[in-house]
Amino acid sequence: MPALLRRAPARTSGMLVVGAVAMLELLNACNVVRIGERQLTRKLERRGVRSETALLGDANVHYWEGGEGPPVVLLHGFGASALWQWHEQVGPLSRNHRVIVPDLLWFGSSWSKRRDFSIDHQLETVIALLDHLGIEQADFVGISYGGIIAHELAALYPDRVRKLAILDSPGRSYTPADHTAMLERFAVDDVGALLVPTTPEDVQVLLDLGYFKAPKAPRWVQNQVLEVMYSDFREEKIKLLADLLAQLDQLHDRPGRVTHETLLIWGEHDPVFPLEIGKRLEADMDGRATLRVVEKARHAPNLEHGELVARWLVEWFR
């Protein structure tokens, strides 16, 4: 009897451990962000778009690839990964194109041993990915940060780009006055406070920036978004932003010039890069750009108006 009594606490402790593990597994299974990732992955896989990884020098690059035809590369903006930003456009484009959707360095599963957070390191990595895939020339789509990368790639490597589509991204038309106005609009001293969230409230701010009619996420979902989407490479993303902002209003001094046919797609109410910047960029491109405005949209028309943006891209690259 005493021996049985001595063993009972061990059994009870074991049951508590098993119960705790089961609870953790249940909570993980109920993580809506993880569930969303799995659903989007299956959505792309049904389209024949597969997840791949390539070691390119110092960089480990994750990307999605699928479809047949002329290649088109989609470059995402600040956020978690490419998966969340282009899933509405990949399917329609993959019907007639070979679609490549990379995670840029320090997003998703892409990273580099080189602690180089410059635009040029991103450009070198995209070119290395093209070489790895045997692609001499491709069409490019970029939104926000990815639009800046696409624009600079066309300026510095013009032979590697056929046509461009840029969404809500200022190219080389950004000015110090634009940056000052942005900080004043959001009453912040650092854009990193907007684009790299650290609290659940910051997640809702991001949604409000991206959507004209932003979904109201409950706090527990906001916490899951922080954990899943923004816990990795937080320091690196902040450094990417710092390097970008140090160069953004000086891009016009860099060599090269974009001479490619370019479709500009802009959210009518974009608070990050307002429509007036899109109109200025169109004028700066001397008749080579066509501006199309998405009504009732802010900084992420590719998400809130995914079908419309997909249709415009298919038409542009046809």
Secondary structure, 3 states (H helix, E strand, C coil): CHHHHHHHHHHHHHHHHHHHHHHHHHHHHCCHHHHHHHHHHHHHHHCCCEEEEEEECCEEEEEEEECCCCEEEEECCCCCCHHHHHHHHHHHHHCCCEEEEECCCCCCCCEECCCCCCHHHHHHHHHHHHHHCCCCCEEEEEECHHHHHHHHHHHHCHHHEEEEEEECCCCCCCCHHHHHHHHHHHCCCCCHHHHCCCCHHHHHHHHHHHCCCCCCCCHHHHHHHHHHHCCCCHHHHHHHHHHHHHHHCCHHHCCCCCCCCEEEEEECCCCCCCHHHHHHHHHHCCCCEEEEEECCCCCCHHHHCHHHHHHHHHHHHC
